[in-house]
Amino acid sequence: MSATNNRRASVTFTSGLRSAPHSSMGDRTMPPAIPAPIYRHAAPSGPWPWMDFDTDADITLNTPASPGAADGQPWRGYPEALFGNWKPDQVKRSKMLSNCSELDMCLVHWLDVLTDGTFTVLDGEGRDQTSRVTPERINEFWELLKTPRPPNIRVRALFVDNLSMSVLQMLGTRYNIEPFFFSSSLNWIPSHYQEEIRPGKGDHITITLPFMRTMQNPVTRPPSPTTPGSVLSTLSQQKSTDEHQIIDTQAALSLSCGNILLLDLLAIHMVRSEDSSTIISYHPSSSLRRPSPKRLHSLVYRAGQSVYWQKIFAQSKDPTFLFLAILWYALYAWDQAFESLYTHINWLESQVLLTNNINLTRKLHIIQAHLLQYQSLLQDFQKSVEFLHKTPNPAMDSDQYSPDERKDSMVLMERECANLLSEIGRLETRRLLQSSRLKNVMDLAFATVNIEDSKHMRDLTEATVRDSGAMKQISYLTMIFLPASFTAGVFGMNVTEVTGQTGQESLVRYIAVALSLTCATSWIVVACHSQSQFIAQDSTLVQRMGWPVFYLLKKFNERRRQKSLPKNIV
């Protein structure tokens, strides 16, 4: 390696320093929910990036001039200086720069794939290629990006940890990156697109892929000796988390095995060229408590040590295979997530079989909602792999590669994409199986509750039958004493026909008054009844008060119409 390239040593860590500072292990709160993606701002094919049609109605409004090179730093004007349609208000609305920290340290982990297919993470002097970018050493990193690469490097991958605003602007300016890559990544918007196509030279491709992964639940994690609190407080926090959990598919899903399922992000931009290609991998900030880029950096390096992938990189010079290898990271994370979810569903099944707690159906519905969200994410995963397969590298059409090399590379790419798509199909089958199994558990839970309700209804019916038997006995006793009570009532009447004394009321008047009151009572009861065969439901107050007259008129008219009909009508 030339002496010029050794300048990277001025912005490297010592071999013992490997990753950026992340959240403290003592943080025992759940990771924050991920914002819902805004799909219309996912790709540059949309002509109005991050515009608000209510406030940006006047498109001819003069906006402040884009900042240019300040203090000899041409990257300061990104993205407005390179992409004129990105106005300051649109950049502000996308939170592309505001979500980045300028005061914290940014780490950039380097990985090179050489022309012979070998992977290396060390520079020419055997030192770890990890750049430490601080506000005081920004210019050093910019000079490092402009340093010409050795001719034996086929692909250079940069894994950015704790992305700062200056590093974002430098990367965007140096590699002419469409701002949609950073806005989609920082806002967790799934996307895949190709731009800046140069036949025989190269292009730019971008894939932003959210996926699910498993992580130990920070709330239920056993406390360490240095962690304040006790097991009792941990259990109370777990109970509080379960009680207040809502169906938010963007938030983490707590499992009974002590893990959680949460969204992670794979955001990759690749500059493919005929000489040396570049991959830039963005990772969420440490505040979201996702794995550090150093982990993916190490995994990709280990993929290069695989005999299978070594043969691929030795057989084909297409740098896109490194992109494809990185996508396998999302598949491994998905597989582990479904394993943890399978254990959780097993536990829920046992709880449903042992108890008849209706509250379990709430947990089942929460998992079902997350499984529906996983279907959409797996579809995005499948579309990303298909996009990579259907977007061949234009640089492979240059004169540097023979027709046989192009053909072998295309066959390899088709085979490896088919392998990854097959595994994604297996994940979807597993998701469908768990969804069907979850539906079976939900049916079992409802069936168990219905059986218990049926038992209660049977007990209630038996009690009603016993009460009705007692009421029958009372009715029989009443019928026995009814004649005697009637006789006593008649002989107790103060009427002339019974007592034989004159000057008292007669039996005829008694019958007349009793019949009048009975008719009046019946009249009022029928008039006040909501539903009756004598009164229609939409009757007016007058019709209700005079219901006998209207009822008789109705019957009279019906009988009259029947008589007016011809007798020979069948």
Disulfide bonds with the S-S distance in Angstrom:
none
